[in-house]
Amino acid sequence: MRLHKDIAEIKERVNQHHEESGGKSNRPPGFSAPPVEPTRDPKRNRQRATKPLVKQLVESRDIDGLVDLLFDDIRVLRFLQRLLYDPSEEGRWLTAYMTGQACARLATRQPGHVSDLLHRLFESCADSASTNWGLIETIGSVIAGRPDIFGAFTRHLLPYSSHESTRVLTMWAFAEIARHRPDLIRAMPFYKLLDYLGSDEADLVANTLRLCGRIKAIEKKSVIESLRNDQRESRFYENGSLTTTTVGQLAEEALASIENCKETTTP
């Protein structure tokens, strides 16, 4: 109950801030938010959303068509959530990615609807039977798409990082959010998360390395260095597509990111 109360309060703050700021947000350095969507003609012929139409737009990666439909019929968000219940892993990840992209653009005009979606996704996560059906991936994608608006939701993913069935997904979400807002991760009790570098699960180590690189985790540099020759194959999704690499390669990338941070901060 406390979780849902906190999320509801965040949603209210998002809506209030949007109204008071006239739709402007505090954008972190290096973060490129999508331009404000053009005002739609109120006299236009509105499209009516259906689940098959939404699925077609997702599968064809037609983000412009999906956003246009979304502004015509907000039920698109409901259909996107239903599409997550897909036996295909690839299908779920693509839906999560497209939802994040569409919500980033919707939020330029109507962030309240995106907050409502996040609230529903977190509520669904409370049902353990539903958690693995693309919910955490979608939450991560939506927050990462507009961390300047929805970053406060990040900490509510933390409980899922300790469950065996959801920890890889949660670490992936944290790594995505940290791409532009590493401060959101460091604002949490995050240090224990980095212990996953010692996991026997390659995909968990891989996503932890991605996170380490993005938050410049110099605290774990020696551990990351010990993984440079680790040839275990790892898989993760990026922009809705599967990427296959090795733990060692991701360790090299994390170290390069940490070293780059040291060089830019050294006087």
C-alpha positions, -999 to +999 in steps of 0.1 A: +000+000+000+029+024+009+044+019-026+012+027-044+007+058-022+042+070-030+037+065-067+004+083-066+021+112-049+048+113-076+022+113-102+004+143-086+038+162-084+045+155-121+011+169-131+014+199-108+049+207-121+038+205-157+010+230-151+032+254-131+061+253-155+040+255-187+053+222-198+090+230-194+112+206-174+146+208-158+167+189-184+201+175-173+232+184-193+236+161-223+200+150-223+182+158-255+145+157-250+122+154-279+107+187-293+073+196-281+047+179-302+027+202-325-008+210-315-032+187-333-061+202-352-092+197-330-113+194-361-092+166-376-107+132-383-095+112-353-083+076-357-098+050-335-072+027-318-075-011-319-052-037-306-043-051-341-036-015-354-013-008-324+004-041-328+010-034-365+026+000-357+048-015-331+060-043-353+068-020-381+085+004-357+063+032-370+069+056-341+054+086-359+022+066-367+020+054-331+023+089-317-003+103-340-027+075-330-019+081-294-028+118-296-061+107-313-069+079-289-052+076-255-064+040-253-033+032-272-015+031-238-038+003-227-033-016-259+005-013-255+003-027-220-018-057-233+008-063-260+033-070-233+016-103-226+034-119-256+051-153-254+079-139-277+107-123-257+116-102-288+080-090-291+079-079-254+112-060-257+101-042-289+068-032-273+087-019-242+110+001-264+082+016-286+062+024-255+091+044-241+096+063-273+059+071-277+056+082-241+086+105-244+068+124-271+034+123-254+049+137-223+058+169-241+021+177-241+003+153-217+027+139-190-002+130-168-012+102-191+023+088-189+023+090-151-010+071-151+006+044-172+036+041-149+012+038-119-006+010-136+026-008-145+038-007-109+005-019-097+007-048-121+042-056-108+027-063-074+012-094-090+042-117-091+027-137-120+027-106-142+061-091-133+081-109-160+057-100-188+076-069-200+065-046-171+099-037-157+115-033-191+086-009-200+089+011-168+127+014-174+121+025-210+095+051-201+116+066-173+147+066-195+129+084-222+121+114-200+141+111-168+138+148-164+100+143-158+097+108-144+130+102-127+114+101-093+098+068-102+133+052-104+137+043-068+105+022-068+123-003-091+148-010-063+129-038-046+128-058-078+166-059-080+168-084-052+145-110-067+161-137-088+133-136-115+135-098-120+170-087-111+185-088-146+155-068-159+159-043-131+196-038-137+189-033-174+164-006-165+188+011-141+215+011-169+191+027-193+180+054-169+217+061-160+225+068-196+214+104-191+207+106-153+234+087-134+226+109-104+192+091-101+210+059-094+235+074-071+207+090-051+195+055-041+212+030-019+229+016-050+262+002-038+249-032-030+237-035-067+273-035-078+279-068-060+263-084-089+296-081-107+305-113-089+275-132-101+277-165-120+249-152-142+265-136-173+235-114-182+234-101-147+271-092-147+267-076-182+239-053-171+258-044-139+288-035-161+267-013-183+254+004-152+289+008-138+301+025-169+273+050-169+275+059-133+314+060-135+317+035-107+354+040-099+346+023-066+345-010-084+374-004-109+395-032-096+366-057-098+358-045-133+394-049-144+393-086-132+365-092-157+384-080-188+392-115-200+358-130-192+346-145-224+311-155-212+285-145-238+259-121-226+226-108-242+207-076-237+183-055-257+191-020-269+166+001-288+143-029-290+169-052-307+189-080-293+227-074-287+251-102-281+285-095-267+309-108-240+313-098-203+349-089-211+339-065-238+315-047-215+342-046-188+365-028-213+337-003-222+330+004-185+366+010-178+369+033-207+340+053-194+355+055-159+389+066-173+372+092-194+355+106-164+389+108-145+405+126-174+377+152-177+377+159-139+415+161-135+426+198-134 
